[in-house]
Amino acid sequence: MADVPNRDSTPEKPRKVKYRKAKASWNPAMQAVPVSGIRRLVNMAATMKDVIHLSIGQPDQPTPRHIVDAYIDALNAGQTGYTMDAGLPELLVALRDYYGRRYNRKLTRDNILITSGATEAMYLALSATSAPGRQFIVTDPSFLLYAPLIRMNGGEVKYVPTRAENQHQLDPDEVIRAMGPRTFALVLNNPNNPTGAVYPRSTVETILEECAYRGIQVYADEVYDHLIFDDDDFASVLNCSVDLDNIMCISSFSKTYSMAGLRVGWVISSQAAIKSLRRYHMFTTSVANTPAQYAGVAALTGDQQCVRDMVNVYRERRDKVVELIDQTPYLTGYKPGGAFFAFPDLPPNVDGSDLALRMLKETGVCVVPGDAFGEACTNALRISFSTTCERLEDAFDRIIPWMAKQPF
Ligand SMILES: Cc1ncc(COP(=O)(O)O)c(C=O)c1O
């Protein structure tokens, strides 16, 4: 304490008070939040001119006009208060109907909770269930949110690796072999960030069947479920499982409709699970952004041609990036089926983090090293194609001759 009041009544000469700097006393759980592997790169890129970013994790295409208009209309109509805790009723209905059509899944409004993006949904799901003694199976590499949220709350992460030579497909037998008496849950991100892998129906069904049999929870992150390039059939957990008792399906408007900054996502699960998550949600963000929820209604109920157009643009870029990676010395690529990322390998034992830093310094192209996403892919790079084909070509015009000079 800095200032102790006088306890006796003797008047005292005013003294110079020494203030001791309080020590930061973070909850030790904060140690599970890693220092971002991307930070050094982004800091350096910010000091440089003429950087080409292939590090972007959000859509670069504009939000469709009718969605922006719905947001503005909601503001103008005075929709600036809180919504119901589960979310705007019109949005719950729109999502119920949308999932009924898209995945043939019968839901009620009580199966859905609207959150501030998929990030809050994942935060609620993982932090409400992670606990000491519970093991969570996560793919390696995986989106960087999952492992820290599990570890912060005492849970243990068990990684199941995926590999570039298998197009980063998940081997259901390997997942099942990883399940043991302490396995509590599995996090399934399909399509996958950072690999762009899309898991086929047979993989998802086999894994879900085993999880249901063993009573293992499944947290499915499906934020890229529209950004698929080669298949007509996307195997959502919502149409691969009989009931929702052990399933939480998480998604958002961020990627499909280029609405990342509007921050609206959701969890779909059993009514009992949603009831508990609703209670927790009240103590975190309370409700999602209100005008953005109106924009979400417009997104779901409006013409879906805008989504098809965006997917066609991403597909063209995917094809371009696959071709460019193929022409790059020392990069081994594959064809990612979804999202907007490629995750090619460097030769074994090459430190991707060191290489990405030198690449940025010497060519001005910014990519994300594999170690930002786990432990098994330190020799990989994540290359985002959320940028134009022209920018991709400009970037590889720099990368290809530079890579040819590397002494591997
Ligand atoms: C796999 C994955 N899940 C969740 C998110 C977060 O999405 P939101 O913007 O809805 O919070 C992202 C964003 O990059 C992501 O790549």
The ligand as an ORCA input file, in Angstrom:
! r2SCAN-3c Opt
* xyz 0 1
  C     -10.704    -21.303    -38.068
  C     -11.175    -20.008    -37.541
  N     -12.083    -20.004    -36.551
  C     -12.557    -18.859    -36.017
  C     -12.112    -17.632    -36.485
  C     -12.663    -16.394    -35.860
  O     -13.768    -15.962    -36.572
  P     -14.678    -14.735    -36.078
  O     -14.273    -13.552    -36.888
  O     -16.068    -15.158    -36.396
  O     -14.443    -14.533    -34.642
  C     -11.169    -17.584    -37.511
  C     -10.661    -16.292    -37.978
  O      -9.640    -16.183    -38.623
  C     -10.686    -18.794    -38.057
  O      -9.790    -18.811    -39.046
*
